[in-house]
């Protein structure tokens, strides 16, 4: 029994994952096309969740919307209207779907809702949901209007702001920029980590807290010597200084001057 559970459980999880991955395939397009399928695929992250909002009518209605799923648990209903008394009206059927995509928006249309009682020539209700890109991490669903003051082509218009349809922004960093970021980040980690180690573990004080202080001091001295040799040395164009040698021959004896004749006789 335990072995059977271990075998069946991964298969069930795999099947559920495959089903969840392609939830937008539940929508049946009125006129199937590659562009509409691509537009629906952008909405895959929004599936399996209800979006609810309150209407602005005198008689308050609540609206529940789901992408290619049963809104409020009503079969085949992509969008429903609920009265406070409990009456539910199906506005759109996801088995009659149209979809149009732009650069950062998708217009989802559910047709095949319940018929109007008197106006709009008693045609079927239709829901149009404008799904737009938003920088906010939280999706916001709202009703815009119900255009039913005409003989035909009446519709409900809704807005859904979400990050799901935002275009992917490619990185504009060049390879050189990435290398510089990595180098400076590594240098910062080296300096901060080395400073903390020298101070807290070794107990160094003053400039000795600088990691590998002796090594970097030697590097600095060698760099200064190299700079002095390259930039400030006189080179071979000047004649080397000459020095006058000192004679090694002994000096001759100078004649002794006698001053006896200056003495009085």
C-alpha positions in Angstrom: 0.0 0.0 0.0 2.8 2.4 1.0 4.6 1.6 -2.3 1.5 2.4 -4.3 1.1 5.8 -2.6 4.8 6.6 -3.3 4.3 5.8 -7.0 1.0 7.6 -7.4 1.8 10.8 -5.6 4.6 12.0 -7.9 2.4 11.2 -11.0 -0.4 13.2 -9.5 1.8 16.1 -8.8 3.3 16.0 -12.3 -0.2 15.9 -13.9 -1.4 18.8 -11.7 1.7 20.8 -12.7 1.1 20.2 -16.4 -2.5 21.2 -16.0 -1.7 24.4 -14.1 0.9 25.3 -16.7 -1.6 25.5 -19.5 -4.7 26.9 -17.8 -5.2 29.5 -20.6 -6.0 26.7 -22.9 -9.3 26.5 -21.2 -10.3 29.6 -23.0 -12.0 28.7 -26.4 -11.4 31.4 -29.0 -14.2 32.5 -31.2 -11.8 32.7 -34.1 -8.6 30.8 -33.3 -5.3 32.4 -34.4 -1.7 32.4 -33.3 -1.7 36.0 -32.2 -4.6 35.5 -29.9 -3.1 32.3 -28.4 0.1 34.3 -27.8 -1.9 37.1 -26.1 -3.6 34.5 -23.9 -0.2 32.9 -22.9 0.8 36.3 -21.4 -2.0 35.9 -18.9 -0.9 32.5 -17.6 0.4 33.9 -14.3 -3.1 35.3 -13.6 -4.9 32.0 -13.8 -6.4 30.1 -10.8 -7.3 33.3 -8.9 -10.5 35.4 -8.5 -10.4 39.2 -8.9 -13.2 41.0 -7.2 -14.4 44.6 -7.3 -17.5 46.6 -6.3 -19.6 48.5 -8.9 -20.5 52.2 -8.9 -24.3 51.6 -9.5 -27.0 52.8 -7.2 -27.8 49.2 -6.5 -24.4 47.8 -5.4 -23.1 44.9 -7.4 -19.9 42.9 -6.9 -18.0 41.6 -9.9 -15.8 38.5 -9.9 -13.4 37.8 -12.7 -11.1 34.9 -13.5 -8.7 34.3 -16.4 -9.9 31.2 -18.3 -11.5 29.7 -15.2 -14.8 29.5 -13.4 -15.3 32.9 -11.7 -16.9 32.5 -8.3 -17.2 28.7 -9.0 -19.8 29.3 -11.8 -19.1 26.8 -14.6 -17.8 28.4 -17.8 -18.3 31.9 -16.4 -15.2 34.1 -16.9 -16.9 37.1 -15.3 -20.1 37.3 -13.1 -22.2 40.0 -11.5 -23.6 39.3 -8.0 -26.4 41.2 -6.3 -26.5 41.6 -2.5 -29.6 39.4 -2.5 -27.6 36.6 -4.0 -28.7 36.7 -7.6 -25.8 35.9 -10.0 -25.6 37.1 -13.6 -23.1 35.6 -16.0 -21.6 38.5 -18.0 -19.0 36.6 -20.0 -18.3 33.0 -21.0 -14.6 32.0 -21.4 -15.6 29.4 -24.0 -16.3 32.4 -26.3 -13.1 34.4 -25.9 -11.2 37.0 -28.0 -7.8 38.4 -27.1 -5.7 41.2 -28.4 -2.2 42.1 -27.1 -0.1 45.2 -27.3 3.4 46.1 -26.0 2.3 46.3 -22.4 -1.4 45.4 -22.4 -3.9 42.6 -23.3 -7.6 43.2 -24.1 -9.5 40.1 -23.0 -13.1 39.8 -24.3 -15.7 37.3 -22.9 -18.8 37.0 -25.0 -21.8 34.7 -24.6 -23.1 36.1 -21.3 -26.8 36.1 -20.2 -29.2 38.1 -22.3 -30.4 41.6 -21.3 -34.0 41.7 -20.0 -35.2 44.6 -22.1 -32.5 47.0 -23.4 -29.7 46.4 -25.9 -32.2 44.4 -28.1 -32.0 41.6 -25.5 -28.6 40.6 -26.9 -26.1 38.6 -24.8 -23.9 40.4 -22.3 -20.3 40.9 -23.1 -17.3 41.7 -20.9 -14.2 43.6 -22.0 -11.2 43.5 -19.6 -8.3 45.8 -20.3 -5.3 44.2 -18.6 -2.5 46.7 -18.3 1.1 46.8 -17.1 1.6 48.2 -13.6 4.7 48.7 -11.5 2.8 47.8 -8.3 3.3 44.3 -7.1 -0.4 44.0 -6.1 -3.0 43.6 -8.9 -5.9 46.0 -8.9 -9.2 45.1 -10.5 -11.9 47.7 -11.1 -15.1 48.3 -13.1 -15.1 51.2 -15.5 -18.6 51.3 -17.0 -21.5 49.4 -18.4 -22.4 50.7 -21.9 -26.0 49.6 -22.3 -27.7 52.7 -23.6 -27.9 51.6 -27.2 -29.6 49.0 -29.4 -26.6 46.7 -29.9 -22.9 46.1 -29.1 -23.4 46.8 -25.4 -20.6 45.8 -23.1 -19.1 45.9 -19.6 -15.6 47.5 -19.4 -13.2 46.5 -16.6 -9.5 47.3 -15.8 -6.9 45.0 -14.3 -3.5 46.5 -13.5 -0.8 43.9 -13.0 2.9 43.1 -13.6 2.0 39.9 -15.5 1.8 41.8 -18.9 4.8 44.1 -18.4 7.5 43.6 -21.0 10.8 42.0 -20.0 13.4 44.7 -19.6 16.8 43.5 -20.9 19.9 44.4 -18.9 21.8 47.4 -20.3 25.0 46.7 -18.5 28.0 46.0 -20.7 30.5 43.3 -19.9 33.0 45.9 -18.7 30.5 47.4 -16.3 29.8 43.9 -14.9 33.5 43.3 -14.4 34.0 46.6 -12.6 31.0 45.9 -10.3 32.4 42.5 -9.4 35.9 44.0 -8.9 34.8 46.8 -6.6 32.4 44.6 -4.7 35.2 42.1 -4.1 37.5 44.9 -3.0 34.8 46.3 -0.6 34.4 42.8 0.9 38.1 42.4 1.2 38.7 45.7 3.0 35.7 45.5 5.3 36.3 41.8 6.2 40.0 42.3 6.6 39.5 45.4 8.8 37.1 43.5 11.1 39.4 40.5 11.3 42.4 42.6 12.2 40.6 44.6 14.8 38.4 42.0 16.4 40.5 38.8 16.1 44.1 40.0 15.9 43.5 43.1 18.0 45.4 45.5 15.8 45.2 49.3 16.3 45.7 52.3 14.0 47.0 51.6 10.5 47.8 48.0 11.4 44.0 47.4 11.1 44.4 47.6 7.3 44.5 44.1 5.9 48.0 43.0 4.8 49.4 46.4 5.7 53.0 45.3 5.3 52.4 43.9 1.9 50.6 47.0 0.6 53.3 49.2 2.1 56.0 47.4 0.2 53.9 47.6 -3.0 53.6 51.4 -2.4 57.3 51.8 -1.9 58.2 49.8 -5.0 55.7 51.8 -7.0 57.3 55.0 -5.8 60.7 53.8 -6.7 59.6 52.8 -10.1 57.9 56.2 -10.7 61.1 57.9 -9.6 63.2 55.8 -11.9 61.0 56.4 -14.9 59.9 60.0 -14.5 62.6 61.8 -12.5 66.0 60.1 -13.3 68.4 62.2 -15.5 69.0 59.3 -17.9 72.2 58.8 -20.0 72.0 62.1 -21.9 73.9 64.0 -19.2 77.6 63.5 -18.5 78.3 61.9 -15.3 79.9 64.2 -12.8 83.7 64.2 -12.7 85.9 64.6 -9.7 89.4 66.0 -9.6 91.7 63.5 -8.2 94.1 64.2 -5.4 97.9 63.9 -6.3 99.7 61.1 -4.6 103.3 62.5 -5.0 104.9 63.9 -1.9 105.2 67.6 -1.9 108.7 69.1 -2.2 110.3 70.7 0.8 110.0 74.5 0.7 113.2 76.4 1.5 113.3 77.6 5.1 113.2 81.4 5.3 115.7 82.6 7.8 115.2 86.0 9.5 118.5 86.2 11.4 119.5 89.3 9.5 116.6 91.2 10.9 118.0 90.9 14.5 120.1 93.9 15.7 123.8 93.2 15.9 
